[in-house]
Amino acid sequence: MPLLSIILCTRDPSREQFSRVLKAVAALRLPAGWEREVVIVDNASTVSLVEVEWMRDLFAGLPGLRVITEPRPGLSNARQAGTQATSGDLIVWFDDDNEPAPSYLEAVVVVAQAQPAVLAFGAGRIIVEFTGPVTPWAAKHAPVLHQERIHDVDEFVLADRFVPCTPFGSGLVTRRIVMEHWIRERTAGRYTLGGRTGARLDSGEDSEILFEARRRVGLVGVTPHLILRHLIPPSRTTMRYLTRLTFATSGAVRVARREAFGSDGLEPLPGLLAPIAGGREVLASIRREDLRTGLITGSAWLGALAGTFMAHQVPEPAWFRATTKLLRLR
């Protein structure tokens, strides 16, 4: 029978959140005629997950679950280890804050069988749930920064840049062939982004994987039939966290495009008037909303520039380094 590989990558997970995630995974309905395997990748946790008592109780609720250890921190290392430890042609990726709907696997199989040209796809409906009290501003603005999405139709495209239907890493589904090619290219040195590591919010490994699908002439996209909750604690709604998150993700996409497509994936370097243009963009955002929204806009703009400088392998200008230091974006 065909096999679905479910992989959860985690490091020092929250008990409250991870309990919900594992119970949701245990409740996933298995499509008729399919088998599944579930692997947790312990990505350099402070204490090994198998040694944590409450964790062992949760593991008992998932028959056939395997826990593997990847001692090198970074989501890229965890994704590579999870891929190499499993064998299903379809891989379903959950983070330790992703609570999938019971129908998730059923929808995965329907899409995969109906759309053989789609090599990677994800949730068209992502609901952000705060696990504690947050400020009114965060309740309004933080969800979109944490991947909230309501996409009402199937949409799959051949894209070499981020577009509205580009799938997020939360609940991502990949065909094994994409991951194998990504690992091969990563081992050869083409892909270098390590993914988030503890307090570092650098990312981009998901973009590498999606762009690798594009290099293989495969479609990517989303379907509203894949639904999950993204569980966000209040600590991830502070301005400090959100500006750093926005900065990191904006830059990583540009680096990933350069890695995947070479010089064709380069964005042009900013001109001498770039600070003025960026300042105008920030001021317009402040006028529309408020200062905090302007800081998010500025963080995204600066992150994109950081990625462009890195992709071109040129030094960052002094004004840029000073600005990112002032805003504590690194």
C-alpha positions as CSV (number, residue, x, y, z in Angstrom):
1,M,0.0,0.0,0.0
2,P,1.2,3.6,-0.6
3,L,2.7,5.3,2.4
4,L,2.3,8.8,3.9
5,S,5.2,10.1,5.9
6,I,4.3,12.5,8.6
7,I,7.3,14.4,10.0
8,L,7.3,16.8,13.0
9,C,10.4,18.8,13.6
10,T,10.8,20.3,17.0
11,R,13.3,21.7,19.5
12,D,12.4,22.1,23.2
13,P,8.6,22.2,22.5
14,S,6.0,23.8,24.7
15,R,4.1,21.2,26.7
16,E,0.7,22.8,26.1
17,Q,1.2,23.3,22.4
18,F,2.9,20.1,21.6
19,S,0.3,18.1,23.5
20,R,-2.4,19.6,21.2
21,V,-0.3,19.0,18.1
22,L,0.3,15.3,18.9
23,K,-3.3,14.7,19.8
24,A,-4.3,16.3,16.5
25,V,-1.9,14.1,14.6
26,A,-3.2,11.0,16.4
27,A,-6.7,12.0,15.3
28,L,-5.9,12.4,11.6
29,R,-8.1,10.2,9.4
30,L,-6.1,7.8,7.2
31,P,-7.3,7.6,3.6
32,A,-8.6,4.2,2.5
33,G,-5.8,2.1,1.0
34,W,-3.0,4.1,2.6
35,E,-0.6,3.5,5.4
36,R,1.2,6.1,7.4
37,E,4.4,6.5,9.4
38,V,5.0,9.3,12.0
39,V,8.5,10.5,12.8
40,I,9.4,13.2,15.3
41,V,12.8,14.9,14.6
42,D,14.3,16.0,18.0
43,N,16.4,18.9,16.7
44,A,19.0,19.4,19.4
45,S,16.6,19.8,22.3
46,T,18.1,20.8,25.6
47,V,16.8,17.5,27.1
48,S,16.2,14.6,24.8
49,L,12.5,14.2,24.2
50,V,12.5,10.5,25.0
51,E,13.7,11.4,28.5
52,V,10.8,13.8,29.3
53,E,8.1,12.0,31.2
54,W,5.1,13.9,29.9
55,M,6.4,13.5,26.4
56,R,6.6,9.7,26.8
57,D,2.9,9.7,27.8
58,L,2.0,11.6,24.6
59,F,4.1,9.3,22.4
60,A,2.1,6.3,23.8
61,G,-1.0,7.7,22.1
62,L,0.7,7.4,18.6
63,P,1.3,3.8,17.8
64,G,4.2,3.3,15.5
65,L,5.7,6.7,16.3
66,R,9.5,7.0,16.0
67,V,11.6,9.7,17.5
68,I,15.0,10.4,15.8
69,T,17.6,12.9,17.0
70,E,19.3,15.5,14.8
71,P,22.0,17.0,17.0
72,R,22.8,19.8,14.5
73,P,20.4,22.7,15.2
74,G,18.5,24.3,12.3
75,L,15.3,23.3,10.5
76,S,17.2,22.5,7.3
77,N,19.1,19.8,9.2
78,A,15.9,18.5,10.8
79,R,14.1,18.4,7.4
80,Q,17.0,16.5,5.9
81,A,17.1,14.0,8.8
82,G,13.4,13.5,8.6
83,T,13.4,12.8,4.9
84,Q,16.2,10.3,5.2
85,A,14.5,8.5,8.1
86,T,11.2,8.0,6.2
87,S,10.2,6.3,2.9
88,G,6.7,7.6,1.8
89,D,6.3,9.2,-1.6
90,L,4.3,12.0,0.0
91,I,5.7,13.8,3.0
92,V,3.5,15.9,5.3
93,W,5.5,18.4,7.4
94,F,4.1,19.8,10.7
95,D,5.8,22.2,13.0
96,D,5.4,21.8,16.8
97,D,2.8,24.6,16.8
98,N,0.7,23.2,13.9
99,E,-2.7,21.6,14.8
100,P,-4.1,20.0,11.6
101,A,-7.8,19.3,11.0
102,P,-8.8,15.6,11.1
103,S,-9.3,15.6,7.4
104,Y,-5.8,16.8,6.5
105,L,-4.4,13.5,5.2
106,E,-7.5,12.8,3.2
107,A,-7.2,16.1,1.4
108,V,-3.5,15.5,0.9
109,V,-4.2,12.3,-1.0
110,V,-7.0,13.8,-3.1
111,V,-4.8,16.7,-4.3
112,A,-1.7,14.6,-4.9
113,Q,-3.7,12.1,-7.0
114,A,-5.6,14.7,-8.9
115,Q,-2.6,17.0,-9.5
116,P,0.4,14.9,-10.5
117,A,2.3,18.0,-11.7
118,V,2.1,19.6,-8.2
119,L,5.3,18.8,-6.4
120,A,4.7,20.8,-3.2
121,F,1.5,22.3,-1.7
122,G,0.1,23.5,1.5
123,A,-2.8,24.7,3.6
124,G,-5.1,27.2,2.0
125,R,-6.7,27.9,5.4
126,I,-4.4,28.7,8.3
127,I,-6.1,30.0,11.4
128,V,-3.8,31.7,13.9
129,E,-4.8,31.1,17.5
130,F,-3.1,33.0,20.3
131,T,-2.5,30.7,23.3
132,G,-2.7,33.6,25.8
133,P,-3.8,37.2,26.0
134,V,-2.3,39.6,23.5
135,T,-2.6,43.4,22.9
136,P,-5.4,44.7,20.6
137,W,-2.7,45.7,18.1
138,A,-1.2,42.3,18.0
139,A,-4.6,40.6,17.7
140,K,-5.2,42.7,14.6
141,H,-1.8,42.7,12.9
142,A,0.2,39.6,14.1
143,P,-2.0,36.9,12.5
144,V,-0.9,37.7,9.0
145,L,2.8,37.8,10.1
146,H,2.3,34.3,11.5
147,Q,1.0,32.9,8.2
148,E,-2.8,33.3,8.6
149,R,-4.4,32.6,5.3
150,I,-7.9,32.2,3.8
151,H,-7.5,30.9,0.2
152,D,-10.9,29.8,-1.1
153,V,-9.9,27.9,-4.2
154,D,-7.2,25.5,-5.4
155,E,-4.4,27.4,-7.0
156,F,-1.2,25.9,-8.3
157,V,1.4,27.7,-10.3
158,L,4.9,27.5,-11.8
159,A,6.5,30.2,-9.8
160,D,10.1,31.4,-9.3
161,R,9.2,33.9,-6.6
162,F,6.9,34.3,-3.7
163,V,3.3,34.7,-5.0
164,P,-0.1,34.8,-3.1
165,C,-0.5,31.0,-3.4
166,T,3.0,30.1,-2.4
167,P,2.6,27.5,0.4
168,F,4.0,28.2,3.9
169,G,6.1,25.8,5.8
170,S,3.3,25.1,8.3
171,G,1.6,21.9,7.1
172,L,3.7,21.8,3.9
173,V,3.3,18.7,1.7
174,T,6.1,17.6,-0.6
175,R,6.7,14.8,-2.9
176,R,9.8,12.8,-1.9
177,I,11.6,13.5,-5.2
178,V,11.7,17.2,-4.4
179,M,13.2,16.6,-1.0
180,E,15.8,14.2,-2.4
181,H,16.9,16.7,-5.0
182,W,17.0,19.4,-2.4
183,I,19.2,17.3,-0.1
184,R,21.5,16.4,-3.0
185,E,21.9,20.1,-4.0
186,R,22.3,21.1,-0.3
187,T,25.1,18.5,0.1
188,A,26.7,19.8,-3.1
189,G,26.7,23.4,-1.6
190,R,24.0,25.0,-3.8
191,Y,21.6,25.5,-0.8
192,T,23.0,27.1,2.3
193,L,20.2,28.4,4.4
194,G,20.0,26.7,7.8
195,G,16.5,27.6,8.9
196,R,15.5,28.8,12.3
197,T,17.8,27.9,15.2
198,G,16.7,28.6,18.7
199,A,16.5,32.4,19.2
200,R,17.7,33.0,15.6
201,L,14.8,33.7,13.3
202,D,16.7,33.1,10.0
203,S,14.6,31.0,7.7
204,G,14.5,30.3,4.0
205,E,14.8,26.5,3.8
206,D,11.2,26.3,2.8
207,S,11.8,28.7,-0.1
208,E,14.7,26.6,-1.2
209,I,12.5,23.5,-1.3
210,L,9.8,25.3,-3.2
211,F,12.2,26.8,-5.7
212,E,13.8,23.4,-6.2
213,A,10.3,22.2,-7.1
214,R,10.2,25.0,-9.7
215,R,13.6,23.9,-11.0
216,R,12.1,20.4,-11.6
217,V,9.3,22.1,-13.6
218,G,6.8,21.3,-10.8
219,L,3.8,23.4,-9.7
220,V,3.4,24.6,-6.1
221,G,0.3,26.1,-4.4
222,V,-2.4,25.8,-1.9
223,T,-5.8,24.2,-1.4
224,P,-8.6,25.3,1.0
225,H,-9.2,21.6,1.8
226,L,-6.0,21.6,3.9
227,I,-6.9,23.4,7.2
228,L,-4.7,23.8,10.3
229,R,-4.4,26.1,13.4
230,H,-1.1,27.9,14.0
231,L,-0.7,28.1,17.8
232,I,1.1,31.3,18.7
233,P,2.1,32.2,22.3
234,P,2.0,35.9,23.4
235,S,5.8,36.0,23.5
236,R,5.8,35.8,19.7
237,T,3.6,38.9,19.3
238,T,6.0,41.5,20.8
239,M,7.3,44.2,18.5
240,R,10.8,42.9,19.0
241,Y,9.9,39.5,17.8
242,L,7.7,40.5,14.9
243,T,10.2,43.0,13.5
244,R,13.0,40.4,13.7
245,L,10.7,37.8,12.1
246,T,9.7,40.0,9.3
247,F,13.3,41.1,8.6
248,A,14.6,37.5,8.6
249,T,11.9,36.0,6.3
250,S,12.0,38.9,3.8
251,G,15.7,38.5,3.3
252,A,15.8,34.7,3.1
253,V,13.5,34.5,0.1
254,R,15.9,36.6,-2.0
255,V,18.9,34.5,-1.0
256,A,17.0,31.3,-1.8
257,R,16.1,32.6,-5.3
258,R,19.7,33.3,-6.0
259,E,20.7,29.9,-4.8
260,A,18.1,28.1,-7.0
261,F,18.3,30.2,-10.2
262,G,21.7,31.7,-10.2
263,S,22.0,35.2,-11.7
264,D,18.5,34.9,-13.1
265,G,17.2,34.9,-9.5
266,L,19.0,38.2,-8.5
267,E,17.0,41.3,-7.6
268,P,18.8,44.5,-8.6
269,L,21.0,46.2,-6.0
270,P,19.4,49.3,-4.5
271,G,20.5,52.7,-5.8
272,L,21.7,55.7,-3.9
273,L,18.2,57.0,-3.3
274,A,17.0,53.7,-1.7
275,P,16.9,55.1,1.8
276,I,14.6,57.9,0.7
277,A,12.3,55.5,-1.1
278,G,12.3,53.2,1.9
279,G,11.6,56.1,4.3
280,R,8.6,57.2,2.2
281,E,7.2,53.7,2.3
282,V,7.5,53.6,6.1
283,L,5.9,57.0,6.5
284,A,3.0,56.1,4.3
285,S,2.4,53.0,6.4
286,I,2.5,55.1,9.6
287,R,-0.1,57.5,8.1
288,R,-2.3,54.6,7.2
289,E,-2.0,52.8,10.5
290,D,0.4,53.7,13.2
291,L,4.1,53.7,14.2
292,R,4.2,50.0,15.0
293,T,2.9,49.1,11.6
294,G,5.5,51.4,10.1
295,L,8.2,49.5,12.0
296,I,6.9,46.2,10.5
297,T,7.0,47.8,7.0
298,G,10.5,49.1,7.5
299,S,11.7,45.7,8.8
300,A,10.3,44.0,5.7
301,W,12.0,46.5,3.4
302,L,15.3,46.3,5.3
303,G,15.1,42.5,5.3
304,A,14.6,42.4,1.5
305,L,17.7,44.7,1.1
306,A,19.7,42.4,3.4
307,G,18.8,39.4,1.3
308,T,19.7,41.3,-1.9
309,F,23.2,42.3,-0.5
310,M,23.8,38.7,0.6
311,A,22.6,37.3,-2.7
312,H,25.0,39.6,-4.6
313,Q,27.7,38.9,-2.1
314,V,28.5,42.5,-1.6
315,P,29.1,44.4,1.7
316,E,26.2,46.1,3.3
317,P,26.4,50.0,3.3
318,A,27.3,51.7,6.5
319,W,23.8,53.4,6.7
320,F,22.2,50.0,6.4
321,R,24.2,48.4,9.1
322,A,23.6,51.4,11.4
323,T,19.8,51.2,10.8
324,T,19.5,47.5,11.4
325,K,21.6,47.9,14.6
326,L,19.4,50.8,15.8
327,L,16.3,48.8,15.2
328,R,17.8,45.6,16.8
329,L,16.8,43.5,13.8
330,R,19.7,41.0,14.3
